[in-house]
């Protein structure tokens, strides 16, 4: 998925970047960086895929 698609899916499911950040004990900007591809983090990407109830490969287009 592209960053805007990920953001749209998060909005539709009522998931905020700040929720993911709180769950992982990190800053919201770190989650934003992962979503936008500026600071990829497998840990954050896995948490987002799980929150969206989607397969990692479907969301990020690569193997976990």
N, C-alpha and C positions, 0 to 999 in steps of 0.2 A: 504494500500500500504506500501511497505517497503521504507526506506529512499532513496535508489537508484532509485526506481520507481518514487517517488515524484520528485526527482531532474531531472530525465529524462523527465518527463512530463513538468516540468517548462522550461527546455531548449527547448523542442519542441515547446512550446507556446511563447517562447521569454521572459519569466518572469525571472528576476534576484532576488536573495535574497535581494540584496540592494534596489530593487524597493519596495518590500514588507516592508522592514525596513523603508524606507523613507515615505511610505504611513502611517505607524503606529507611526512614530516618535521615532523609537528605533534603536538599533545597529544591523548591519548585523549578528553579532555573536549570537544575541538572536534568529534570524530567523533560523540560522543554527542549533542552539541547539534544537529548536522545531522540525525541520525536522528530525534530527538525534535521537530524543527521549531522549536527555540528559536533556533538560529543557522544558518539555511540557508546553505549554501555549495555552489555549483554544482560546484566542483572536488572537494569531498568526496563529494557526491552521485554524481557521475560515477564516482569510484573505487569506491564501494560497488556501484553497478549493474554495473560491469565485473567486480568480484570475485564477484558473484552470478551472472554470466553472463546478465544480464537486460537488456532494453531500458530505457533511462532513463525513458521515458514510463510503462512498466509499473510501475516502482518508485515514481516520484515523482508520476506523474499530471500531468505538464506537459512542455512541449517543452524540449529542451536548448539 
